[in-house]
Amino acid sequence: MMSPNKTVLIVDDDGDVRAMYAATLRRCGHRVIEAKTIREAEVAVGTLIPDAVVLDSYLPDGDALALVNRWRDGNMGRVPVIVVTARHDRQEIAAAVVAGVDVFVPKPCPASVLAAHVDRALQSTKPTRRMSAFVV
């Protein structure tokens, strides 16, 4: 069952990827806001808190995981964040978990698979919390 009429923020500097994800999520009944940089994402969430975020981990103006860390301290603390990345080594996954990412998806990710991740995240009642990093 899809979660229609939810607002999803897509943050990706690749216009083709952003358009593909946006079109699929709109077909699923979601309202989509698009941003291509961290700055645009911050402006967007300053205006409207989305119900979920799809976030590329590498953006031209900074580190997306640092953005998630900031969001987890503020009004975005309970918003599910799905990170889509071309880099998915252990270190990257660990950094995403510590930042408070809810879902970590390797690229390439078909739009239909991403839509399923978004729907599952929207149905979850407990988004991931940022964790303290422990050195063992």
CNS distance restraints for C-alpha pairs under 8 A (distance, minus, plus):
assign (resid   2 and name CA) (resid  28 and name CA) 7.04 0.50 0.50
assign (resid   2 and name CA) (resid 119 and name CA) 5.76 0.50 0.50
assign (resid   3 and name CA) (resid  29 and name CA) 7.78 0.50 0.50
assign (resid   3 and name CA) (resid  30 and name CA) 7.77 0.50 0.50
assign (resid   3 and name CA) (resid 119 and name CA) 5.96 0.50 0.50
assign (resid   3 and name CA) (resid 122 and name CA) 6.78 0.50 0.50
assign (resid   3 and name CA) (resid 123 and name CA) 7.21 0.50 0.50
assign (resid   4 and name CA) (resid  28 and name CA) 6.56 0.50 0.50
assign (resid   4 and name CA) (resid  29 and name CA) 4.65 0.50 0.50
assign (resid   4 and name CA) (resid  30 and name CA) 5.35 0.50 0.50
assign (resid   5 and name CA) (resid  29 and name CA) 5.66 0.50 0.50
assign (resid   5 and name CA) (resid  30 and name CA) 4.82 0.50 0.50
assign (resid   5 and name CA) (resid  31 and name CA) 6.21 0.50 0.50
assign (resid   6 and name CA) (resid  29 and name CA) 7.70 0.50 0.50
assign (resid   6 and name CA) (resid  30 and name CA) 5.04 0.50 0.50
assign (resid   6 and name CA) (resid  31 and name CA) 5.97 0.50 0.50
assign (resid   6 and name CA) (resid  50 and name CA) 7.73 0.50 0.50
assign (resid   6 and name CA) (resid  51 and name CA) 5.91 0.50 0.50
assign (resid   6 and name CA) (resid  52 and name CA) 7.99 0.50 0.50
assign (resid   7 and name CA) (resid  30 and name CA) 5.82 0.50 0.50
assign (resid   7 and name CA) (resid  31 and name CA) 4.61 0.50 0.50
assign (resid   7 and name CA) (resid  32 and name CA) 5.70 0.50 0.50
assign (resid   7 and name CA) (resid  33 and name CA) 7.28 0.50 0.50
assign (resid   7 and name CA) (resid  50 and name CA) 5.07 0.50 0.50
assign (resid   7 and name CA) (resid  51 and name CA) 5.20 0.50 0.50
assign (resid   7 and name CA) (resid  52 and name CA) 6.75 0.50 0.50
assign (resid   8 and name CA) (resid  30 and name CA) 6.79 0.50 0.50
assign (resid   8 and name CA) (resid  31 and name CA) 6.23 0.50 0.50
assign (resid   8 and name CA) (resid  32 and name CA) 4.96 0.50 0.50
assign (resid   8 and name CA) (resid  33 and name CA) 6.22 0.50 0.50
assign (resid   8 and name CA) (resid  50 and name CA) 5.60 0.50 0.50
assign (resid   8 and name CA) (resid  51 and name CA) 5.86 0.50 0.50
assign (resid   8 and name CA) (resid  52 and name CA) 4.91 0.50 0.50
assign (resid   8 and name CA) (resid  53 and name CA) 5.55 0.50 0.50
assign (resid   8 and name CA) (resid  54 and name CA) 7.28 0.50 0.50
assign (resid   9 and name CA) (resid  32 and name CA) 5.88 0.50 0.50
assign (resid   9 and name CA) (resid  33 and name CA) 4.72 0.50 0.50
assign (resid   9 and name CA) (resid  34 and name CA) 5.81 0.50 0.50
assign (resid   9 and name CA) (resid  35 and name CA) 7.42 0.50 0.50
assign (resid   9 and name CA) (resid  41 and name CA) 7.82 0.50 0.50
assign (resid   9 and name CA) (resid  50 and name CA) 6.13 0.50 0.50
assign (resid   9 and name CA) (resid  52 and name CA) 6.41 0.50 0.50
assign (resid   9 and name CA) (resid  53 and name CA) 4.70 0.50 0.50
assign (resid   9 and name CA) (resid  54 and name CA) 6.15 0.50 0.50
assign (resid  10 and name CA) (resid  18 and name CA) 6.66 0.50 0.50
assign (resid  10 and name CA) (resid  21 and name CA) 7.79 0.50 0.50
assign (resid  10 and name CA) (resid  22 and name CA) 7.27 0.50 0.50
assign (resid  10 and name CA) (resid  32 and name CA) 7.14 0.50 0.50
assign (resid  10 and name CA) (resid  33 and name CA) 6.23 0.50 0.50
assign (resid  10 and name CA) (resid  34 and name CA) 4.95 0.50 0.50
assign (resid  10 and name CA) (resid  35 and name CA) 6.18 0.50 0.50
assign (resid  10 and name CA) (resid  53 and name CA) 5.91 0.50 0.50
assign (resid  10 and name CA) (resid  54 and name CA) 4.72 0.50 0.50
assign (resid  10 and name CA) (resid  55 and name CA) 6.05 0.50 0.50
assign (resid  11 and name CA) (resid  18 and name CA) 7.36 0.50 0.50
assign (resid  11 and name CA) (resid  34 and name CA) 6.07 0.50 0.50
assign (resid  11 and name CA) (resid  35 and name CA) 4.71 0.50 0.50
assign (resid  11 and name CA) (resid  36 and name CA) 5.39 0.50 0.50
assign (resid  11 and name CA) (resid  37 and name CA) 6.64 0.50 0.50
assign (resid  11 and name CA) (resid  38 and name CA) 7.54 0.50 0.50
assign (resid  11 and name CA) (resid  41 and name CA) 6.54 0.50 0.50
assign (resid  11 and name CA) (resid  53 and name CA) 7.56 0.50 0.50
assign (resid  11 and name CA) (resid  54 and name CA) 6.13 0.50 0.50
assign (resid  11 and name CA) (resid  55 and name CA) 4.81 0.50 0.50
assign (resid  11 and name CA) (resid  56 and name CA) 6.12 0.50 0.50
assign (resid  12 and name CA) (resid  17 and name CA) 7.32 0.50 0.50
assign (resid  12 and name CA) (resid  18 and name CA) 5.88 0.50 0.50
assign (resid  12 and name CA) (resid  35 and name CA) 6.54 0.50 0.50
assign (resid  12 and name CA) (resid  36 and name CA) 4.88 0.50 0.50
assign (resid  12 and name CA) (resid  37 and name CA) 6.89 0.50 0.50
assign (resid  12 and name CA) (resid  55 and name CA) 6.28 0.50 0.50
assign (resid  12 and name CA) (resid  56 and name CA) 5.11 0.50 0.50
assign (resid  12 and name CA) (resid  59 and name CA) 6.92 0.50 0.50
assign (resid  13 and name CA) (resid  18 and name CA) 7.57 0.50 0.50
assign (resid  13 and name CA) (resid  35 and name CA) 7.61 0.50 0.50
assign (resid  13 and name CA) (resid  36 and name CA) 4.23 0.50 0.50
assign (resid  13 and name CA) (resid  37 and name CA) 6.25 0.50 0.50
assign (resid  13 and name CA) (resid  56 and name CA) 7.77 0.50 0.50
assign (resid  13 and name CA) (resid  59 and name CA) 6.20 0.50 0.50
assign (resid  13 and name CA) (resid  60 and name CA) 7.20 0.50 0.50
assign (resid  14 and name CA) (resid  18 and name CA) 6.17 0.50 0.50
assign (resid  14 and name CA) (resid  36 and name CA) 7.32 0.50 0.50
assign (resid  15 and name CA) (resid  19 and name CA) 5.97 0.50 0.50
assign (resid  15 and name CA) (resid  36 and name CA) 7.65 0.50 0.50
assign (resid  16 and name CA) (resid  20 and name CA) 6.14 0.50 0.50
assign (resid  17 and name CA) (resid  21 and name CA) 6.20 0.50 0.50
assign (resid  18 and name CA) (resid  22 and name CA) 5.95 0.50 0.50
assign (resid  18 and name CA) (resid  34 and name CA) 7.25 0.50 0.50
assign (resid  19 and name CA) (resid  23 and name CA) 6.00 0.50 0.50
assign (resid  20 and name CA) (resid  24 and name CA) 6.35 0.50 0.50
assign (resid  20 and name CA) (resid 111 and name CA) 6.61 0.50 0.50
assign (resid  21 and name CA) (resid  25 and name CA) 6.14 0.50 0.50
assign (resid  21 and name CA) (resid 111 and name CA) 5.32 0.50 0.50
assign (resid  21 and name CA) (resid 114 and name CA) 7.54 0.50 0.50
assign (resid  21 and name CA) (resid 115 and name CA) 7.80 0.50 0.50
assign (resid  22 and name CA) (resid  26 and name CA) 6.03 0.50 0.50
assign (resid  22 and name CA) (resid  32 and name CA) 6.14 0.50 0.50
assign (resid  22 and name CA) (resid  34 and name CA) 7.71 0.50 0.50
assign (resid  23 and name CA) (resid  27 and name CA) 6.22 0.50 0.50
assign (resid  24 and name CA) (resid  28 and name CA) 6.41 0.50 0.50
assign (resid  24 and name CA) (resid 111 and name CA) 6.23 0.50 0.50
assign (resid  24 and name CA) (resid 112 and name CA) 6.92 0.50 0.50
assign (resid  24 and name CA) (resid 115 and name CA) 7.03 0.50 0.50
assign (resid  25 and name CA) (resid  29 and name CA) 6.59 0.50 0.50
assign (resid  25 and name CA) (resid  30 and name CA) 5.58 0.50 0.50
assign (resid  25 and name CA) (resid  31 and name CA) 7.69 0.50 0.50
assign (resid  25 and name CA) (resid  32 and name CA) 7.17 0.50 0.50
assign (resid  25 and name CA) (resid 115 and name CA) 6.10 0.50 0.50
assign (resid  26 and name CA) (resid  30 and name CA) 4.86 0.50 0.50
assign (resid  26 and name CA) (resid  31 and name CA) 6.12 0.50 0.50
assign (resid  26 and name CA) (resid  32 and name CA) 6.61 0.50 0.50
assign (resid  28 and name CA) (resid 115 and name CA) 7.78 0.50 0.50
assign (resid  33 and name CA) (resid  44 and name CA) 7.75 0.50 0.50
assign (resid  34 and name CA) (resid  41 and name CA) 7.99 0.50 0.50
assign (resid  35 and name CA) (resid  40 and name CA) 5.29 0.50 0.50
assign (resid  35 and name CA) (resid  41 and name CA) 5.46 0.50 0.50
assign (resid  35 and name CA) (resid  44 and name CA) 7.70 0.50 0.50
assign (resid  36 and name CA) (resid  40 and name CA) 6.53 0.50 0.50
assign (resid  36 and name CA) (resid  41 and name CA) 7.52 0.50 0.50
assign (resid  36 and name CA) (resid  59 and name CA) 7.66 0.50 0.50
assign (resid  37 and name CA) (resid  41 and name CA) 6.26 0.50 0.50
assign (resid  37 and name CA) (resid  59 and name CA) 5.98 0.50 0.50
assign (resid  37 and name CA) (resid  60 and name CA) 6.53 0.50 0.50
assign (resid  37 and name CA) (resid  61 and name CA) 6.24 0.50 0.50
assign (resid  38 and name CA) (resid  42 and name CA) 6.15 0.50 0.50
assign (resid  38 and name CA) (resid  59 and name CA) 6.88 0.50 0.50
assign (resid  38 and name CA) (resid  61 and name CA) 6.27 0.50 0.50
assign (resid  38 and name CA) (resid  62 and name CA) 6.74 0.50 0.50
assign (resid  38 and name CA) (resid  64 and name CA) 7.03 0.50 0.50
assign (resid  38 and name CA) (resid  67 and name CA) 7.32 0.50 0.50
assign (resid  39 and name CA) (resid  43 and name CA) 6.28 0.50 0.50
assign (resid  39 and name CA) (resid  61 and name CA) 7.50 0.50 0.50
assign (resid  40 and name CA) (resid  44 and name CA) 6.11 0.50 0.50
assign (resid  41 and name CA) (resid  45 and name CA) 6.27 0.50 0.50
assign (resid  42 and name CA) (resid  46 and name CA) 6.10 0.50 0.50
assign (resid  43 and name CA) (resid  47 and name CA) 6.62 0.50 0.50
assign (resid  44 and name CA) (resid  48 and name CA) 6.26 0.50 0.50
assign (resid  44 and name CA) (resid  49 and name CA) 7.89 0.50 0.50
assign (resid  45 and name CA) (resid  49 and name CA) 5.04 0.50 0.50
assign (resid  45 and name CA) (resid  50 and name CA) 6.92 0.50 0.50
assign (resid  49 and name CA) (resid  75 and name CA) 7.54 0.50 0.50
assign (resid  49 and name CA) (resid  76 and name CA) 6.92 0.50 0.50
assign (resid  50 and name CA) (resid  79 and name CA) 7.19 0.50 0.50
assign (resid  51 and name CA) (resid  79 and name CA) 5.90 0.50 0.50
assign (resid  51 and name CA) (resid  80 and name CA) 7.21 0.50 0.50
assign (resid  51 and name CA) (resid 122 and name CA) 7.02 0.50 0.50
assign (resid  52 and name CA) (resid  79 and name CA) 5.50 0.50 0.50
assign (resid  52 and name CA) (resid  80 and name CA) 4.94 0.50 0.50
assign (resid  52 and name CA) (resid  81 and name CA) 5.98 0.50 0.50
assign (resid  52 and name CA) (resid  82 and name CA) 7.79 0.50 0.50
assign (resid  52 and name CA) (resid 118 and name CA) 7.13 0.50 0.50
assign (resid  52 and name CA) (resid 121 and name CA) 7.47 0.50 0.50
assign (resid  52 and name CA) (resid 122 and name CA) 6.67 0.50 0.50
assign (resid  53 and name CA) (resid  79 and name CA) 7.31 0.50 0.50
assign (resid  53 and name CA) (resid  80 and name CA) 6.32 0.50 0.50
assign (resid  53 and name CA) (resid  81 and name CA) 4.77 0.50 0.50
assign (resid  53 and name CA) (resid  82 and name CA) 6.04 0.50 0.50
assign (resid  54 and name CA) (resid  81 and name CA) 6.08 0.50 0.50
assign (resid  54 and name CA) (resid  82 and name CA) 4.82 0.50 0.50
assign (resid  54 and name CA) (resid  83 and name CA) 5.93 0.50 0.50
assign (resid  54 and name CA) (resid  84 and name CA) 7.06 0.50 0.50
assign (resid  54 and name CA) (resid 118 and name CA) 7.88 0.50 0.50
assign (resid  55 and name CA) (resid  64 and name CA) 7.19 0.50 0.50
assign (resid  55 and name CA) (resid  81 and name CA) 7.06 0.50 0.50
assign (resid  55 and name CA) (resid  82 and name CA) 6.04 0.50 0.50
assign (resid  55 and name CA) (resid  83 and name CA) 4.74 0.50 0.50
assign (resid  55 and name CA) (resid  84 and name CA) 6.00 0.50 0.50
assign (resid  56 and name CA) (resid  64 and name CA) 6.94 0.50 0.50
assign (resid  56 and name CA) (resid  83 and name CA) 5.70 0.50 0.50
assign (resid  56 and name CA) (resid  84 and name CA) 4.99 0.50 0.50
assign (resid  56 and name CA) (resid  85 and name CA) 5.69 0.50 0.50
assign (resid  57 and name CA) (resid  63 and name CA) 6.65 0.50 0.50
assign (resid  57 and name CA) (resid  64 and name CA) 4.85 0.50 0.50
assign (resid  57 and name CA) (resid  65 and name CA) 6.51 0.50 0.50
assign (resid  57 and name CA) (resid  83 and name CA) 6.11 0.50 0.50
assign (resid  57 and name CA) (resid  84 and name CA) 6.41 0.50 0.50
assign (resid  57 and name CA) (resid  85 and name CA) 5.49 0.50 0.50
assign (resid  58 and name CA) (resid  62 and name CA) 7.06 0.50 0.50
assign (resid  58 and name CA) (resid  63 and name CA) 5.91 0.50 0.50
assign (resid  58 and name CA) (resid  64 and name CA) 6.08 0.50 0.50
assign (resid  58 and name CA) (resid  85 and name CA) 7.41 0.50 0.50
assign (resid  59 and name CA) (resid  63 and name CA) 6.46 0.50 0.50
assign (resid  59 and name CA) (resid  64 and name CA) 6.65 0.50 0.50
assign (resid  63 and name CA) (resid  67 and name CA) 6.73 0.50 0.50
assign (resid  64 and name CA) (resid  68 and name CA) 6.38 0.50 0.50
assign (resid  65 and name CA) (resid  69 and name CA) 6.28 0.50 0.50
assign (resid  65 and name CA) (resid  95 and name CA) 7.40 0.50 0.50
assign (resid  65 and name CA) (resid  96 and name CA) 6.34 0.50 0.50
assign (resid  65 and name CA) (resid  99 and name CA) 6.01 0.50 0.50
assign (resid  66 and name CA) (resid  70 and name CA) 6.42 0.50 0.50
assign (resid  66 and name CA) (resid  99 and name CA) 7.25 0.50 0.50
assign (resid  67 and name CA) (resid  71 and name CA) 6.16 0.50 0.50
assign (resid  68 and name CA) (resid  72 and name CA) 6.10 0.50 0.50
assign (resid  68 and name CA) (resid  81 and name CA) 7.77 0.50 0.50
assign (resid  68 and name CA) (resid  99 and name CA) 6.03 0.50 0.50
assign (resid  68 and name CA) (resid 100 and name CA) 6.82 0.50 0.50
assign (resid  68 and name CA) (resid 101 and name CA) 7.13 0.50 0.50
assign (resid  69 and name CA) (resid  73 and name CA) 6.85 0.50 0.50
assign (resid  69 and name CA) (resid  99 and name CA) 5.05 0.50 0.50
assign (resid  69 and name CA) (resid 100 and name CA) 6.89 0.50 0.50
assign (resid  69 and name CA) (resid 130 and name CA) 6.98 0.50 0.50
assign (resid  70 and name CA) (resid  74 and name CA) 6.89 0.50 0.50
assign (resid  71 and name CA) (resid  75 and name CA) 6.83 0.50 0.50
assign (resid  71 and name CA) (resid  76 and name CA) 4.87 0.50 0.50
assign (resid  71 and name CA) (resid  77 and name CA) 5.85 0.50 0.50
assign (resid  72 and name CA) (resid  76 and name CA) 5.75 0.50 0.50
assign (resid  72 and name CA) (resid  77 and name CA) 3.95 0.50 0.50
assign (resid  72 and name CA) (resid  78 and name CA) 7.36 0.50 0.50
assign (resid  72 and name CA) (resid  99 and name CA) 7.97 0.50 0.50
assign (resid  72 and name CA) (resid 100 and name CA) 7.04 0.50 0.50
assign (resid  72 and name CA) (resid 129 and name CA) 7.20 0.50 0.50
assign (resid  72 and name CA) (resid 130 and name CA) 6.57 0.50 0.50
assign (resid  73 and name CA) (resid  77 and name CA) 5.92 0.50 0.50
assign (resid  77 and name CA) (resid 129 and name CA) 7.62 0.50 0.50
assign (resid  78 and name CA) (resid 126 and name CA) 7.64 0.50 0.50
assign (resid  78 and name CA) (resid 127 and name CA) 5.80 0.50 0.50
assign (resid  78 and name CA) (resid 128 and name CA) 7.91 0.50 0.50
assign (resid  79 and name CA) (resid 127 and name CA) 6.69 0.50 0.50
assign (resid  80 and name CA) (resid 101 and name CA) 7.43 0.50 0.50
assign (resid  80 and name CA) (resid 102 and name CA) 5.82 0.50 0.50
assign (resid  80 and name CA) (resid 121 and name CA) 5.98 0.50 0.50
assign (resid  80 and name CA) (resid 122 and name CA) 7.03 0.50 0.50
assign (resid  80 and name CA) (resid 127 and name CA) 5.43 0.50 0.50
assign (resid  80 and name CA) (resid 128 and name CA) 7.26 0.50 0.50
assign (resid  81 and name CA) (resid 101 and name CA) 5.40 0.50 0.50
assign (resid  81 and name CA) (resid 102 and name CA) 5.34 0.50 0.50
assign (resid  81 and name CA) (resid 103 and name CA) 6.65 0.50 0.50
assign (resid  82 and name CA) (resid 101 and name CA) 6.36 0.50 0.50
assign (resid  82 and name CA) (resid 102 and name CA) 5.82 0.50 0.50
assign (resid  82 and name CA) (resid 103 and name CA) 4.61 0.50 0.50
assign (resid  82 and name CA) (resid 104 and name CA) 5.96 0.50 0.50
assign (resid  82 and name CA) (resid 105 and name CA) 7.23 0.50 0.50
assign (resid  82 and name CA) (resid 117 and name CA) 7.69 0.50 0.50
assign (resid  82 and name CA) (resid 118 and name CA) 7.35 0.50 0.50
assign (resid  83 and name CA) (resid  96 and name CA) 7.98 0.50 0.50
assign (resid  83 and name CA) (resid 101 and name CA) 6.81 0.50 0.50
assign (resid  83 and name CA) (resid 102 and name CA) 7.94 0.50 0.50
assign (resid  83 and name CA) (resid 103 and name CA) 6.19 0.50 0.50
assign (resid  83 and name CA) (resid 104 and name CA) 4.96 0.50 0.50
assign (resid  83 and name CA) (resid 105 and name CA) 6.02 0.50 0.50
assign (resid  84 and name CA) (resid 104 and name CA) 6.17 0.50 0.50
assign (resid  84 and name CA) (resid 105 and name CA) 4.72 0.50 0.50
assign (resid  84 and name CA) (resid 106 and name CA) 5.69 0.50 0.50
assign (resid  84 and name CA) (resid 107 and name CA) 6.19 0.50 0.50
assign (resid  84 and name CA) (resid 109 and name CA) 7.61 0.50 0.50
assign (resid  85 and name CA) (resid 104 and name CA) 7.73 0.50 0.50
assign (resid  85 and name CA) (resid 105 and name CA) 6.42 0.50 0.50
assign (resid  85 and name CA) (resid 106 and name CA) 5.11 0.50 0.50
assign (resid  85 and name CA) (resid 107 and name CA) 5.29 0.50 0.50
assign (resid  85 and name CA) (resid 108 and name CA) 8.00 0.50 0.50
assign (resid  86 and name CA) (resid 106 and name CA) 5.71 0.50 0.50
assign (resid  86 and name CA) (resid 107 and name CA) 4.67 0.50 0.50
assign (resid  86 and name CA) (resid 108 and name CA) 6.99 0.50 0.50
assign (resid  87 and name CA) (resid  92 and name CA) 7.03 0.50 0.50
assign (resid  87 and name CA) (resid 106 and name CA) 7.00 0.50 0.50
assign (resid  87 and name CA) (resid 107 and name CA) 7.77 0.50 0.50
assign (resid  88 and name CA) (resid  92 and name CA) 5.78 0.50 0.50
assign (resid  88 and name CA) (resid  93 and name CA) 6.23 0.50 0.50
assign (resid  88 and name CA) (resid 106 and name CA) 6.09 0.50 0.50
assign (resid  89 and name CA) (resid  93 and name CA) 6.33 0.50 0.50
assign (resid  90 and name CA) (resid  94 and name CA) 6.06 0.50 0.50
assign (resid  91 and name CA) (resid  95 and name CA) 6.18 0.50 0.50
assign (resid  92 and name CA) (resid  96 and name CA) 6.22 0.50 0.50
assign (resid  93 and name CA) (resid  97 and name CA) 6.27 0.50 0.50
assign (resid  93 and name CA) (resid 104 and name CA) 7.17 0.50 0.50
assign (resid  94 and name CA) (resid  98 and name CA) 6.22 0.50 0.50
assign (resid  95 and name CA) (resid  99 and name CA) 6.12 0.50 0.50
assign (resid  96 and name CA) (resid 100 and name CA) 6.37 0.50 0.50
assign (resid  96 and name CA) (resid 101 and name CA) 5.37 0.50 0.50
assign (resid  96 and name CA) (resid 104 and name CA) 7.29 0.50 0.50
assign (resid  97 and name CA) (resid 101 and name CA) 5.55 0.50 0.50
assign (resid  97 and name CA) (resid 102 and name CA) 7.64 0.50 0.50
assign (resid  97 and name CA) (resid 130 and name CA) 7.24 0.50 0.50
assign (resid  97 and name CA) (resid 131 and name CA) 7.28 0.50 0.50
assign (resid  98 and name CA) (resid 130 and name CA) 5.50 0.50 0.50
assign (resid  98 and name CA) (resid 131 and name CA) 4.78 0.50 0.50
assign (resid  98 and name CA) (resid 132 and name CA) 6.45 0.50 0.50
assign (resid  98 and name CA) (resid 133 and name CA) 6.26 0.50 0.50
assign (resid  99 and name CA) (resid 129 and name CA) 7.90 0.50 0.50
assign (resid  99 and name CA) (resid 130 and name CA) 5.01 0.50 0.50
assign (resid  99 and name CA) (resid 131 and name CA) 6.70 0.50 0.50
assign (resid 100 and name CA) (resid 128 and name CA) 5.29 0.50 0.50
assign (resid 100 and name CA) (resid 129 and name CA) 4.86 0.50 0.50
assign (resid 100 and name CA) (resid 130 and name CA) 3.84 0.50 0.50
assign (resid 100 and name CA) (resid 131 and name CA) 6.59 0.50 0.50
assign (resid 101 and name CA) (resid 128 and name CA) 6.21 0.50 0.50
assign (resid 101 and name CA) (resid 129 and name CA) 7.77 0.50 0.50
assign (resid 101 and name CA) (resid 130 and name CA) 7.63 0.50 0.50
assign (resid 102 and name CA) (resid 121 and name CA) 7.45 0.50 0.50
assign (resid 102 and name CA) (resid 127 and name CA) 6.21 0.50 0.50
assign (resid 102 and name CA) (resid 128 and name CA) 5.05 0.50 0.50
assign (resid 103 and name CA) (resid 117 and name CA) 7.50 0.50 0.50
assign (resid 103 and name CA) (resid 121 and name CA) 7.87 0.50 0.50
assign (resid 105 and name CA) (resid 109 and name CA) 7.11 0.50 0.50
assign (resid 109 and name CA) (resid 113 and name CA) 6.61 0.50 0.50
assign (resid 109 and name CA) (resid 114 and name CA) 6.52 0.50 0.50
assign (resid 110 and name CA) (resid 114 and name CA) 6.38 0.50 0.50
assign (resid 111 and name CA) (resid 115 and name CA) 6.10 0.50 0.50
assign (resid 112 and name CA) (resid 116 and name CA) 6.38 0.50 0.50
assign (resid 113 and name CA) (resid 117 and name CA) 6.39 0.50 0.50
assign (resid 114 and name CA) (resid 118 and name CA) 6.18 0.50 0.50
assign (resid 115 and name CA) (resid 119 and name CA) 6.12 0.50 0.50
assign (resid 116 and name CA) (resid 120 and name CA) 6.16 0.50 0.50
assign (resid 117 and name CA) (resid 121 and name CA) 6.10 0.50 0.50
assign (resid 118 and name CA) (resid 122 and name CA) 6.09 0.50 0.50
assign (resid 119 and name CA) (resid 123 and name CA) 6.30 0.50 0.50
assign (resid 120 and name CA) (resid 124 and name CA) 6.35 0.50 0.50
assign (resid 121 and name CA) (resid 127 and name CA) 7.64 0.50 0.50
